[in-house]
């Protein structure tokens, strides 16, 4: 059967399949107010990590100065990276979740926060009692 043999008011089965496919692939994005609320709540958590990194950078520099020893270049680089990483991870999670459902946004921010916490823990271990023994 061809399209020419169908009555004018009837649609072809292919058209119905395309319409059903289009409605199935339409993704509902999160309302802006909900997306901003999720971002602000997780932003507070990420901001705490930034505050912690600033405290570590200043505190360890003061402690090293009081002991009369400088921090190594690796140590300063690690402290600065611990300051920058929460900003980058938050930005990536926000960008990836900008057109997704609320649960997906929460999971992205949560995964990013877990990554930031793991890196902060690694930095704490590095400056802990043993540190790295590179000899």
C-alpha positions as CSV (number, residue, x, y, z in Angstrom):
1,X,0.0,0.0,0.0
2,X,1.3,3.4,-0.9
3,X,0.7,6.8,0.6
4,X,-1.3,7.8,-2.5
5,X,-3.8,5.0,-1.9
6,X,-4.6,6.0,1.7
7,X,-7.5,8.3,2.3
8,X,-6.5,12.0,3.0
9,X,-7.4,11.9,6.7
10,X,-5.5,8.7,7.5
11,X,-1.9,8.7,8.5
12,X,0.6,6.1,7.6
13,X,1.9,3.6,10.2
14,X,5.4,5.1,9.7
15,X,4.1,8.6,10.6
16,X,2.6,7.2,13.8
17,X,5.8,5.5,14.7
18,X,7.8,8.7,14.2
19,X,5.3,10.6,16.3
20,X,5.5,8.0,19.1
21,X,9.3,8.0,18.9
22,X,9.5,11.8,19.1
23,X,7.3,11.9,22.2
24,X,9.4,9.1,23.8
25,X,12.7,10.9,23.3
26,X,11.5,14.3,24.7
27,X,13.4,14.7,27.9
28,X,11.9,16.7,30.7
29,X,14.4,19.1,32.1
30,X,14.3,20.3,35.7
31,X,12.5,23.5,36.5
32,X,15.0,26.4,36.9
33,X,14.1,27.0,40.5
34,X,14.7,23.4,41.5
35,X,17.9,23.2,39.6
36,X,19.2,26.3,41.3
37,X,18.1,25.0,44.7
38,X,20.0,21.8,44.1
39,X,23.1,23.7,42.9
40,X,23.0,26.0,46.0
41,X,22.6,23.2,48.5
42,X,25.6,21.3,47.0
43,X,27.4,24.6,46.4
44,X,27.5,25.1,50.2
45,X,29.1,21.6,50.6
46,X,31.7,22.4,47.9
47,X,32.3,25.9,49.5
48,X,33.1,24.2,52.7
49,X,35.8,22.2,50.9
50,X,37.2,25.4,49.4
51,X,37.3,27.0,52.9
52,X,39.0,23.9,54.2
53,X,41.6,24.1,51.4
54,X,42.3,27.8,52.2
55,X,42.7,26.9,55.8
56,X,45.2,24.2,54.9
57,X,47.1,26.4,52.6
58,X,47.4,29.2,55.1
59,X,47.8,27.0,58.2
60,X,50.5,24.8,56.8
61,X,52.5,27.7,55.5
62,X,52.3,29.3,58.9
63,X,53.3,26.1,60.6
64,X,56.2,25.5,58.3
65,X,57.3,29.1,58.8
66,X,57.2,28.7,62.6
67,X,59.3,25.5,62.3
68,X,61.8,27.3,60.0
69,X,61.3,24.9,57.1
70,X,59.8,25.8,53.7
71,X,57.1,23.7,52.1
72,X,58.2,21.8,49.0
73,X,57.0,22.7,45.5
74,X,55.0,19.5,45.5
75,X,53.3,20.4,48.8
76,X,52.4,23.9,47.6
77,X,51.1,22.5,44.3
78,X,49.0,19.9,46.1
79,X,47.5,22.6,48.4
80,X,46.7,24.9,45.5
81,X,45.2,22.0,43.5
82,X,43.0,21.2,46.6
83,X,41.8,24.8,46.4
84,X,41.0,24.7,42.7
85,X,39.5,21.1,42.3
86,X,36.2,21.8,44.1
87,X,35.5,24.7,41.7
88,X,36.3,22.6,38.7
89,X,34.3,19.6,39.9
90,X,31.3,21.7,40.8
91,X,31.4,23.5,37.4
92,X,31.6,20.2,35.5
93,X,28.7,18.7,37.6
94,X,26.6,21.8,37.0
95,X,27.3,21.8,33.3
96,X,26.6,18.0,32.9
97,X,23.4,18.3,34.9
98,X,22.0,21.4,33.4
99,X,19.3,19.7,31.2
100,X,18.8,16.5,33.2
101,X,16.2,15.3,35.7
102,X,16.5,16.4,39.3
103,X,17.7,13.0,40.5
104,X,20.4,12.9,37.8
105,X,21.5,16.4,38.9
106,X,21.7,15.3,42.6
107,X,23.6,12.2,41.6
108,X,26.1,14.2,39.6
109,X,26.7,16.7,42.4
110,X,27.0,13.8,44.9
111,X,29.5,11.9,42.8
112,X,31.5,15.1,42.3
113,X,31.4,15.8,46.0
114,X,32.6,12.2,46.7
115,X,35.5,12.8,44.4
116,X,36.4,16.1,46.1
117,X,36.3,14.4,49.5
118,X,38.5,11.6,48.3
119,X,41.1,14.1,47.0
120,X,40.9,16.1,50.3
121,X,41.5,12.9,52.2
122,X,44.5,12.1,50.0
123,X,45.9,15.6,50.7
124,X,45.4,15.0,54.5
125,X,47.2,11.7,54.3
126,X,50.0,13.3,52.3
127,X,50.6,16.0,55.0
128,X,49.9,13.5,57.8
129,X,52.5,11.9,60.0
130,X,54.2,9.8,57.3
131,X,53.6,11.6,54.1
132,X,55.1,10.2,50.9
133,X,58.5,8.6,51.1
134,X,60.0,9.3,47.7
135,X,63.5,8.1,48.6
